[in-house]
Amino acid sequence: MRDAEFFLVVRFSVEPQAEAHLMRWLDGGHVAEAYEANTALKAKFARERAPFEKHMRIERFAGEVERAF
């Protein structure tokens, strides 16, 4: 496998009352599925996220990996 050239980080904050629900959703497979190019899957996750979305903030950023050699 090649070394990664780019990275994607998703950082979010969640209010305590939504944490357990959010973690069940993440552990249930959301994290394991790549969906950026799959509009149907993105829509599915948006529907699943809707019950606790107002209790969280999502930040995404990406960038090129710097090699330290």
N, C-alpha and C positions, 0 to 999 in steps of 0.2 A: 504494500500500500504506500502511496506517495505521502510525503509530509503535506499537511494542510497549508494552503497559500492564503486563505481568508478565514475569518471567523465571524460568527454571528452570536451575539449575546442578547438574551432577553432578560430584562430586569423588571420586576414588578413589586409593588407593595400591596398588601392585602389587609383589610381590617380583620380583627380577631374573630368576629362572628362568621366570617366567610372562609376562614383558613381550612377547616376540616373538609368542607365541600370542595374547595379548590384543590387540596392535596389528593383527594379521592379521584378527581378528574385528571390531574396530572399523572398520578400513579396508574390510572386505568388505561394508559396507552397514548395519551396525547403527546407526551414528550418523545415517545419512540417513533412517531409517525412524522415524516417530512411532508409538508403540505403547501409550501409557498407557491409552487407551480400548479397546484391542483385546486381550482376554484370551487369545485363541489365539496372537497374536504375542508377548505377554509370556511365555507358557509356552514358546514356541519359543526365545526368547532365554535363558530360565532353563536350558533343556536345553543350549544351546550354551555357556553360561557355566560350567556345572557342572565341567568338567575343571580350571579354574584359579580357581574361586570361593574355595577355601580359602586362596588366596595373595593375596587382595585385600580391601580394605574399601571399601565404596561409601557415600557420603554424598550425600543429595539435599536441596536446600532451594529454596524459591521465595519470591518477594516482589513487591510492587508497585514498578514503576519510578518513581523520582522525577524529575520534569522540572526542568531547571536553567534555566528562562527567567525 
